[in-house]
Amino acid sequence: MKKGIDYIGVAVGAMIFNDKDELFLSKRSKNCKNERGCWEIPGGGVNFNEKLSDAIIREMKEEYGIDIIIIQQYPAFDHILTDEKQHWVPSTFLARLKQNQMPVIMEPEKCDEIGWFQLDKLPSPLSKITILDLNYYKNLK
């Protein structure tokens, strides 16, 4: 059975800003489970018996070689991808990098590009959950 397809998948994301107020985004590869080619706030699935906060720390280390410090957890959202017949419930964490780190693509089969972007100059297309997270973030300000 596959999470997100045969049953609802639980996922996490990390909204990371640098000291220039730029947001870290990654571009999903053609090998991803869904929303291929979309730019997103990076993250991944939660494993059985894993805390959400532990999952996002693990995912950032595995996928981008970075250590993060969690600042705040956002509420979970419904991430229903009708056309792709998938259902996820992700929660995003506002986070920052530990000192002197720079993300690199550690899993090139999942990620085509990474970058830092100003909120008024985001790449396109954005994943559905990234749009929800950005709207939530903007409403907090």
N, C-alpha and C positions, 0 to 999 in steps of 0.2 A: 504494500500500500504506500502511496505517495502523499506526503503532507501538502496541503494546499489544493490537492486534486481529489483524493479519496476521502479526505477529512480536512477540517479547517486547520490551516497552518498558523503557527505563532512565530512572529518575526520581530526583529529589532533593527533600529537604524541609529546612526550617529550624525547629528547636525553639528559640524565642527567649523568654527570661524577662526581665521588667523588674526594677527595684530593689525591688519589693514582692513578688517571687517569683511573679508572675502570668505565665501562659503566653499568648502571642499565638496566636490561632486565627482562621481564616476559614471562612465558610460557603459551600459550593459552590453555584453557581447552577443553575437548571434547564437551562442551556445546556452544562453540563460533560459530559465524555465518560463519566463514571461517578459513582457515589455522590452523586447530586444531592441537595442539601438537608442533606448531612452537614457537620459541623464538622470541620476538619482542621488539622494542622500544615501550613502552606502550603508550596508548592513547585511543581515542574513538570518537564517533560521535559528530557532531556539531548540536545543537538544533536551531530551527527556531528563528530568531532575536537575536542570540548569536554571539558575536565576536569570531573569532578564538582563540585569546589570552585568553579570558574569558573561552572558552570551555576547553582548556588544563589545566588551573588552576583548574577548577571544576573537571575534570576527575581525575587528580592526587590526589586531596583531597578525592574524593569519593572512588577511587579504591585502594589507597595506604596510605591514611591518612597523606599525606605530602603537604607542601606548597612549591611552587617553585618560583624562580625568573627567568624571561625570559631574555636571553642574546641576542638571534638572531632568526629570523624566516627564515626557508629555503623555497625555492620555492615549489609550489605544484607539485606533480608527478601524472602520470597515474598509478593507481593500479587496473589493469584489471585482474580478476581471471576467465579466460575462462572456466576452468573445473567446477568451482563453480557457473558460470553464475552471476558474480557480478562485479560491476564497482564502484570504489571509487576514490575520488580525495583528498588525504591527504596532509597536510602541517605540517612539523615537526618543533619544536622549540628547539633550543639549550638552556638548562636551568641548573640551579643549585638548590640544596636544600637550604632552609633557615636553619639557624644554628641549630645544635643539633637535627636533625630529622633523623629517620630511617624508610624506607618504610616497611609496613606490608600489607599482603593480606586482604583487606576489603570485597572483593566480590569473595569468593572461588569458586563460580559457573562459574566464567569467567577466573580464573587464577589458575594454578596448582602449580607454583613455581616462585620465584623471586631470583635475585642474582646480584652480581657485578662482572664484567668480564673484564680482560685485552683484548684489541683489537686483540691481536695475539692469544688469547685463548678463543674465543667465542664458546658457545654451538651450537649444530646443532639439527635440521634444523632451519635456520633463515627464518622469513617471507620475502616475496618479497619486501615489502616496507622498511623493515629494511636493506636489502641489498642495495637498492637504496639510502637510507639515509646515510649509512656508506660510500658508494662510493663518495657521495657528500662531506661528512665531510673530507675524506682523500684527496680529490682534493683541498680543501680549505687550507690545511697545506702546 
